[in-house]
Amino acid sequence: MNYKSIVFILLSLASFFYCSKAPERTVLFPVPLQADTVQQFGYQAEQRSFVFQTNASFTAASSAPSWCTAGQDPSVSHNQLVISVAENNTPDTRTATVTIGASGYEDVKMRVVQNGSKGSEWILVWSDEFDIDGFIDPAVWIKWTKGSRNLGGFAKGMTDNDLVYDVKNGNLILRTIVNPGLPDDDAPYLTGGLDSKNTFMFPDGRIEIRAKITPAIATWPAIWLLPRPWVDLPYGGEIDIVEYVNSDKFVYQTVHSPYHDIDKKTNPAQAGTPSIHVNDYNTYILEVRSDKVVFSINGSTSFTYPRLTQFPVENQFPFLHGYYLLLTMQINPPGDSRTPSGLPQEMYIDWVRFYEWK
């Protein structure tokens, strides 16, 4: 069965991770309160144990990876569960799913997300690992509908039809396809798109997205950020983490602001075109800092955009506010009116992770 996600964003992480007593959280039975839950909890890289108080006597708990263990605390009642994680000596974030069973109730699943030992700079505060087949979390993501097509040519094939969306084998999959003849849609091509506009905002920090985009002709998949609350472009600033055109061996990484888009300034450059592993997974990283925006691919810096202090920040560097994330399949990039070919095209998103400064 599918399990719907309820994401708990931990706002007081310092006290949460460093208190001397094992923190407690409550796991509620019966399920559903909101049907079939997956609850998410975060851990630092060091060894830790958490105590979860349940409102029913649980009968079993299981966890697959050896670094994460779950079970009853024999010194207390059957209503307390202890989840422990070993120290993570790798630089990578890792995840596990703990399943709790209680007699007479549906299982509860909890996702454990543990930071890698990347040093003291960042802390993971939110992620979507897309690890539940067939489920796109409506608490986070909004599907684009046919109504999105009035946004412009880039959205002319948008639909919320299930043909262009899937979650399978740990990946979110967005597609561009030839319309198979849907009776209520005369668009020749259909594209999928998601955003977090009304649900989740990314302030300054670090976003990581691991993705694979298959090549095709006259296509334009993108992973990008727009301002929230909304400010008209380019005044609010747009950040394009990835734009992949056709079957190129590189991507476009671009910032948009009045300085470039209206005043037509060219120094510093507003875009980079770094190479990628074509038709394979790449990890795209964006860091928004007070003095620069830093793009990276697969662990190497690919493009850096600096703030120029001699210009008004709202003109040259309007990036120090909240953003929402967009994952969109698109056709016919600017200047390319060819008929799309090589379809279906697919964008596989392995995970999206957001970090804040410690």
DRENZA-702711 format. One record per residue (C-alpha): residue in one letter; x, y, z; residue number from 1. Coordinates in Angstrom, 2 decimals. Layout:
DRENZA-702711
a|X|Y|Z|NUM
...
This chain:
DRENZA-702711
m|0.00|0.00|0.00|1
n|1.10|3.62|-0.44|2
y|2.00|5.74|2.54|3
k|1.29|9.46|2.46|4
s|4.00|11.69|3.89|5
i|3.73|14.14|6.72|6
v|6.98|16.08|6.81|7
f|8.06|17.46|10.16|8
i|10.52|20.33|9.65|9
l|12.64|20.64|12.75|10
l|13.03|24.34|13.42|11
s|15.03|24.22|16.65|12
l|17.69|21.84|15.46|13
a|20.51|22.95|17.74|14
s|18.69|22.02|20.94|15
f|17.11|19.03|19.21|16
f|20.43|17.40|18.42|17
y|22.63|18.46|21.29|18
c|20.48|18.06|24.39|19
s|21.95|15.71|26.97|20
k|18.80|13.66|27.41|21
a|17.49|11.57|24.51|22
p|14.76|13.69|22.87|23
e|11.22|12.33|22.76|24
r|8.69|12.47|19.93|25
t|5.19|10.99|19.81|26
v|4.04|8.40|17.27|27
l|0.26|8.27|17.11|28
f|-1.99|5.27|16.60|29
p|-4.44|4.62|15.12|30
v|-3.38|5.40|11.62|31
p|-4.78|7.23|9.77|32
l|-4.92|10.58|11.42|33
q|-3.99|11.60|7.93|34
a|-4.02|8.26|6.18|35
d|-0.92|6.07|5.94|36
t|1.77|8.32|7.33|37
v|5.49|8.55|6.80|38
q|7.03|10.77|9.46|39
q|10.48|12.24|8.91|40
f|13.12|12.90|11.55|41
g|16.64|14.27|11.23|42
y|19.89|13.25|12.92|43
q|23.36|14.71|13.08|44
a|26.34|12.67|11.87|45
e|27.33|11.52|15.35|46
q|25.90|8.52|17.19|47
r|22.50|9.29|18.69|48
s|19.41|7.65|20.18|49
f|15.87|9.00|20.17|50
v|12.93|7.88|22.30|51
f|9.47|7.84|20.70|52
q|6.40|7.64|22.91|53
t|3.51|5.83|21.23|54
n|-0.12|5.99|22.32|55
a|-0.57|2.25|21.74|56
s|1.44|-0.80|22.62|57
f|3.61|-1.53|19.59|58
t|4.33|-5.15|18.69|59
a|7.30|-4.90|16.32|60
a|9.75|-2.47|14.77|61
s|12.08|-3.07|11.88|62
s|14.80|-1.18|10.03|63
a|16.80|-2.44|7.07|64
p|20.28|-0.80|7.24|65
s|22.64|-1.91|10.00|66
w|23.49|1.67|11.04|67
c|19.91|2.33|12.17|68
t|18.30|0.13|14.84|69
a|14.81|0.24|16.32|70
g|13.24|-1.61|19.22|71
q|11.56|-1.49|22.59|72
d|13.30|-0.10|25.61|73
p|13.09|-3.06|28.05|74
s|13.29|-0.73|31.03|75
v|10.01|0.99|30.21|76
s|6.55|0.17|28.93|77
h|5.57|-1.31|25.58|78
n|4.63|2.20|24.52|79
q|8.20|3.43|24.15|80
l|10.38|2.89|21.10|81
v|14.09|3.67|20.82|82
i|15.65|4.46|17.45|83
s|19.45|4.65|17.38|84
v|21.88|5.62|14.64|85
a|25.58|4.86|14.42|86
e|28.07|7.59|13.65|87
n|28.18|8.49|9.97|88
n|31.82|8.76|8.98|89
t|31.05|9.37|5.32|90
p|30.38|12.78|3.72|91
d|27.01|11.62|2.38|92
t|23.53|11.94|3.84|93
r|21.87|8.57|4.35|94
t|18.30|7.47|4.94|95
a|16.47|4.54|6.49|96
t|12.82|3.66|6.98|97
v|11.63|2.27|10.32|98
t|8.34|0.37|10.29|99
i|6.36|0.12|13.54|100
g|3.54|-2.37|14.00|101
a|0.84|-2.17|16.63|102
s|-1.78|-4.83|17.22|103
g|-5.04|-3.87|15.54|104
y|-3.61|-0.89|13.66|105
e|-2.00|-0.18|10.33|106
d|1.79|0.15|10.32|107
v|3.45|3.49|10.89|108
k|6.56|4.27|8.85|109
m|9.20|6.75|9.92|110
r|11.97|7.99|7.64|111
v|15.29|8.60|9.37|112
v|17.59|11.07|7.61|113
q|21.14|11.36|8.94|114
n|23.60|14.03|7.90|115
g|27.00|13.11|6.55|116
s|30.13|14.36|8.28|117
k|30.58|17.33|5.93|118
g|32.07|19.48|8.65|119
s|30.36|22.15|10.69|120
e|28.93|24.26|7.88|121
w|25.55|22.73|6.93|122
i|22.75|20.83|8.54|123
l|20.06|18.91|6.67|124
v|16.60|20.23|7.55|125
w|14.36|18.77|4.85|126
s|14.44|16.15|2.10|127
d|12.23|14.18|-0.24|128
e|13.80|10.84|-1.13|129
f|10.90|9.68|-3.37|130
d|11.08|6.23|-1.83|131
i|7.36|5.37|-1.89|132
d|6.31|3.95|-5.25|133
g|3.43|5.76|-6.93|134
f|3.27|8.60|-4.39|135
i|3.99|12.30|-4.93|136
d|3.61|14.02|-1.58|137
p|0.80|16.63|-1.83|138
a|2.06|18.19|1.39|139
v|5.07|19.39|-0.61|140
w|4.47|19.25|-4.36|141
i|1.83|20.83|-6.59|142
k|1.27|19.36|-10.06|143
w|1.04|21.80|-12.94|144
t|-2.29|21.65|-14.76|145
k|-3.49|22.69|-18.20|146
g|-4.21|26.06|-16.65|147
s|-0.45|26.58|-16.35|148
r|-0.19|26.90|-20.13|149
n|-1.10|30.58|-19.98|150
l|2.27|31.22|-18.31|151
g|3.98|31.12|-21.69|152
g|5.39|28.91|-24.40|153
f|7.63|26.96|-22.05|154
a|4.48|25.61|-20.33|155
k|2.41|24.90|-23.44|156
g|2.23|21.15|-22.83|157
m|1.71|21.16|-19.06|158
t|-0.81|18.71|-17.61|159
d|-1.54|16.93|-14.35|160
n|-2.32|13.72|-16.22|161
d|-0.72|10.67|-14.60|162
l|0.92|9.74|-17.93|163
v|3.68|12.27|-17.29|164
y|4.24|11.56|-13.56|165
d|5.49|8.57|-11.64|166
v|7.45|7.57|-8.56|167
k|9.25|4.26|-8.94|168
n|12.42|2.60|-7.65|169
g|13.32|5.58|-5.49|170
n|12.88|8.18|-8.22|171
l|10.38|10.85|-9.08|172
i|9.88|10.63|-12.86|173
l|8.63|13.52|-14.97|174
r|8.03|13.01|-18.70|175
t|7.55|14.74|-22.02|176
i|5.45|12.56|-24.31|177
v|3.51|12.65|-27.55|178
n|-0.16|13.10|-26.73|179
p|-1.64|9.61|-27.21|180
g|-5.00|11.11|-28.18|181
l|-6.53|12.23|-24.93|182
p|-10.12|13.22|-25.68|183
d|-10.03|16.31|-23.47|184
d|-6.62|17.66|-24.53|185
d|-5.58|18.70|-28.04|186
a|-1.98|19.69|-27.19|187
p|0.36|17.69|-29.45|188
y|2.84|17.10|-26.60|189
l|2.31|16.67|-22.87|190
t|4.78|17.64|-20.15|191
g|4.90|17.21|-16.39|192
g|5.81|19.84|-13.84|193
l|5.86|20.22|-10.06|194
d|6.50|23.13|-7.73|195
s|6.50|23.86|-4.01|196
k|4.92|27.31|-4.35|197
n|2.18|26.97|-1.75|198
t|3.82|24.43|0.50|199
f|7.55|24.73|1.06|200
m|9.90|27.71|0.82|201
f|13.67|27.57|0.55|202
p|15.44|30.48|2.25|203
d|19.13|31.10|1.75|204
g|21.05|27.88|2.24|205
r|22.00|24.89|0.15|206
i|19.86|22.76|-2.16|207
e|21.04|19.44|-3.57|208
i|19.21|17.57|-6.33|209
r|20.41|14.27|-7.78|210
a|18.88|13.85|-11.23|211
k|19.18|12.13|-14.59|212
i|17.70|13.67|-17.75|213
t|17.43|11.63|-20.91|214
p|18.36|13.43|-24.18|215
a|15.78|14.47|-26.80|216
i|15.47|17.05|-29.56|217
a|13.71|20.44|-29.11|218
t|13.24|19.90|-25.37|219
w|14.11|22.01|-22.36|220
p|13.78|20.37|-18.90|221
a|14.61|22.66|-16.00|222
i|15.17|22.75|-12.23|223
w|14.80|26.33|-11.02|224
l|13.80|28.76|-8.28|225
l|11.31|31.63|-8.25|226
p|10.69|34.20|-5.49|227
r|8.21|33.67|-2.70|228
p|6.46|35.86|-1.78|229
w|6.09|36.72|-5.42|230
v|7.95|39.70|-6.89|231
d|7.63|40.34|-10.61|232
l|10.56|39.15|-12.69|233
p|13.31|39.99|-13.09|234
y|13.03|42.19|-9.97|235
g|12.49|39.25|-7.63|236
g|15.42|37.31|-9.06|237
e|15.24|33.90|-10.76|238
i|17.85|31.19|-10.30|239
d|18.09|28.41|-12.87|240
i|19.92|25.51|-11.23|241
v|19.68|23.34|-14.37|242
e|18.42|23.94|-17.89|243
y|19.14|21.04|-20.21|244
v|18.59|21.69|-23.92|245
n|18.24|18.97|-26.55|246
s|20.99|16.38|-26.17|247
d|23.81|18.76|-25.20|248
k|26.76|17.59|-23.16|249
f|26.38|20.56|-20.83|250
v|23.70|22.45|-18.91|251
y|22.92|26.12|-18.39|252
q|23.13|27.58|-14.88|253
t|21.83|31.15|-14.80|254
v|20.78|34.01|-12.54|255
h|18.23|36.62|-13.64|256
s|18.03|40.15|-12.26|257
p|17.34|43.71|-13.49|258
y|21.11|44.23|-13.71|259
h|21.33|41.68|-16.55|260
d|17.84|41.34|-17.97|261
i|16.95|45.06|-18.11|262
d|20.23|46.98|-17.87|263
k|21.95|44.39|-20.09|264
k|25.13|44.34|-17.99|265
t|27.57|41.55|-18.78|266
n|30.12|41.79|-15.97|267
p|30.02|39.56|-14.05|268
a|28.67|36.86|-16.34|269
q|25.17|35.75|-15.44|270
a|25.49|32.13|-16.59|271
g|27.76|29.13|-16.80|272
t|27.64|26.11|-19.12|273
p|29.34|23.26|-17.26|274
s|29.57|19.75|-18.67|275
i|27.60|16.84|-17.20|276
h|27.42|13.06|-17.40|277
v|24.99|12.73|-20.29|278
n|22.08|10.33|-19.78|279
d|23.35|9.58|-16.27|280
y|22.86|10.89|-12.77|281
n|24.41|14.20|-11.74|282
t|24.21|15.92|-8.38|283
y|23.35|19.60|-8.77|284
i|24.08|21.87|-5.81|285
l|23.14|25.49|-5.24|286
e|24.37|27.59|-2.32|287
v|22.88|31.04|-1.74|288
r|25.13|33.15|0.47|289
s|25.02|36.81|1.42|290
d|27.88|37.67|-0.96|291
k|27.54|35.11|-3.78|292
v|25.56|32.33|-5.40|293
v|27.56|29.15|-5.92|294
f|26.60|26.38|-8.34|295
s|28.25|22.94|-8.20|296
i|27.92|19.67|-10.13|297
n|29.07|16.34|-8.74|298
g|31.04|18.00|-5.96|299
s|32.94|20.54|-8.08|300
t|32.13|24.24|-8.31|301
s|30.74|24.93|-11.78|302
f|29.74|28.63|-11.65|303
t|29.94|31.40|-9.06|304
y|27.98|34.63|-9.24|305
p|29.27|37.40|-6.91|306
r|27.45|40.28|-5.27|307
l|28.83|43.66|-6.34|308
t|28.66|46.06|-3.41|309
q|28.72|49.18|-5.60|310
f|25.25|48.37|-6.99|311
p|21.89|48.30|-5.15|312
v|21.22|44.79|-3.96|313
e|17.70|44.79|-5.42|314
n|19.17|45.51|-8.86|315
q|22.18|43.23|-9.07|316
f|21.73|40.64|-6.29|317
p|18.01|40.22|-5.43|318
f|18.50|36.68|-4.13|319
l|18.38|37.11|-0.35|320
h|14.79|36.06|0.28|321
g|12.63|32.96|0.08|322
y|12.26|30.84|-3.04|323
y|10.14|27.94|-4.14|324
l|11.44|25.07|-6.26|325
l|10.20|24.10|-9.72|326
l|10.84|20.80|-11.53|327
t|9.52|21.14|-15.08|328
m|9.61|19.36|-18.40|329
q|9.48|21.83|-21.30|330
i|9.66|21.86|-25.09|331
n|10.97|24.30|-27.69|332
p|13.63|26.37|-25.92|333
p|14.05|29.96|-27.15|334
g|14.94|30.04|-30.86|335
d|14.14|26.36|-31.43|336
s|10.84|25.76|-33.20|337
r|11.64|22.23|-34.36|338
t|9.27|19.34|-33.79|339
p|10.32|17.49|-30.63|340
s|11.74|14.04|-31.30|341
g|13.31|11.23|-29.34|342
l|10.32|11.12|-27.00|343
p|9.43|10.14|-24.39|344
q|11.96|12.22|-22.51|345
e|12.27|11.60|-18.79|346
m|13.76|13.41|-15.82|347
y|14.55|11.12|-12.90|348
i|14.88|12.88|-9.53|349
d|16.58|10.62|-6.99|350
w|16.25|13.12|-4.16|351
v|15.90|16.78|-3.20|352
r|17.65|17.95|-0.02|353
f|17.77|21.33|1.67|354
y|20.43|22.40|4.15|355
e|20.72|25.46|6.37|356
w|23.73|26.98|8.07|357
k|24.51|25.51|11.45|358
